[in-house]
Amino acid sequence: MARTAEKSTRKKSPRKERPASRVNKRTRAGGKKPIDLYYWPTPNGWKVTIMLEECALPYSMIAVDISKGDQFKPQFLAISPNNRMPAIVDHDGPGGKPISIFESGAILQYLGRKTGKFYPKDERGRVEVDQWLFWQMANLGPKAGEANHFRNYAPQRLPNAIERFGNEMNRIYGVMNRRLEDREFLAGRYSIADIACIGWASRAERHGHDLSAFANVRRWLKTVLARPAVKRGLAVKVEAAFHVDMKDPKVLAVLFNQRAR
Ligand SMILES: N[C@@H](CCC(=O)N[C@@H](CS)C(=O)NCC(=O)O)C(=O)O
């Protein structure tokens, strides 16, 4: 099982999760530095914690407090120029040299290639996975984000936006439900395409999306949530995230008033 530790991009952040020193001991003993994971506990972050746990790769978690603007710090932007987490640095990248990666889909593909797990090597199998991974990246994730925004955080209630993204979520879960009609997982076998969807689907009801009409999605969700690595991935917490007040104007300004800098 992989160990996690919270580092922080802020200098004096409290470290309530497992301390980095435990990871460093392991590093000295194992000879390899753990992967640095830049993370905040959200569905996009969980894609990577789940994959790291599934692959039993050691990693060191570095909290990116997106409610306070850590995502705009130069040292983070050097790794993730789109000012979004997750991102990773693999110190044991190609040629034994470090590599940094942003965009959760690219991270999943990289880790799949690196470990040979949850990402088929044959072209047909890989195309199956890629289609559903990109489907998640372009549909389930962004549309759920907008649906959540207009339902829960927008300063004005905009019925048309709420309806538009609510309908999209219904359409998207309908697509997923049909796909899962005659197969256990999105690309046949459990893969990074499933891993990309878990965090979103696990929060669907909480975000106000009704899954009752989508029996195949619910069956799939039950199966994936029963996996021990999925449980561990979803349980990677950051203490500071519990104290974010989504009504605080400063937090709303950081998250929802972004323009080119
Ligand atoms: N397409 C990106 C999306 C990542 C993303 O939207 N991350 C959010 C949290 S779930 C974030 O970092 N937000 C910071 C911000 O909005 O400034 C990926 O999949 O990696």
The ligand as an SDF file (V2000), in Angstrom:
LIG
                    3D

 20 19  0  0  0  0  0  0  0  0999 V2000
   -9.0120   19.3740  -16.8520 N   0  0  0  0  0  0  0  0  0  0  0  0
   -8.3640   19.5120  -15.5850 C   0  0  0  0  0  0  0  0  0  0  0  0
   -9.3300   20.1180  -14.6160 C   0  0  0  0  0  0  0  0  0  0  0  0
   -8.7400   20.2790  -13.2460 C   0  0  0  0  0  0  0  0  0  0  0  0
   -9.5690   21.1910  -12.3670 C   0  0  0  0  0  0  0  0  0  0  0  0
  -10.5660   21.7740  -12.8020 O   0  0  0  0  0  0  0  0  0  0  0  0
   -9.1700   21.2980  -11.1000 N   0  0  0  0  0  0  0  0  0  0  0  0
   -9.8420   22.2080  -10.2100 C   0  0  0  0  0  0  0  0  0  0  0  0
  -10.3060   21.5190   -8.9590 C   0  0  0  0  0  0  0  0  0  0  0  0
  -11.3900   20.1610   -9.3240 S   0  0  0  0  0  0  0  0  0  0  0  0
   -8.8790   23.3010   -9.8180 C   0  0  0  0  0  0  0  0  0  0  0  0
   -7.6950   23.0960   -9.6840 O   0  0  0  0  0  0  0  0  0  0  0  0
   -9.4080   24.5040   -9.6220 N   0  0  0  0  0  0  0  0  0  0  0  0
   -8.6150   25.6330   -9.2900 C   0  0  0  0  0  0  0  0  0  0  0  0
   -9.1530   26.8830   -9.8820 C   0  0  0  0  0  0  0  0  0  0  0  0
  -10.3130   26.8860  -10.3140 O   0  0  0  0  0  0  0  0  0  0  0  0
   -8.4140   27.8640   -9.9030 O   0  0  0  0  0  0  0  0  0  0  0  0
   -7.8980   18.1410  -15.1080 C   0  0  0  0  0  0  0  0  0  0  0  0
   -8.6450   17.1990  -15.3370 O   0  0  0  0  0  0  0  0  0  0  0  0
   -6.8020   18.0240  -14.5370 O   0  0  0  0  0  0  0  0  0  0  0  0
  1  2  1  0
  2  3  1  0
  2 18  1  0
  3  4  1  0
  4  5  1  0
  5  6  2  0
  5  7  1  0
  7  8  1  0
  8  9  1  0
  8 11  1  0
  9 10  1  0
 11 12  2  0
 11 13  1  0
 13 14  1  0
 14 15  1  0
 15 16  2  0
 15 17  1  0
 18 19  2  0
 18 20  1  0
M  END
$$$$
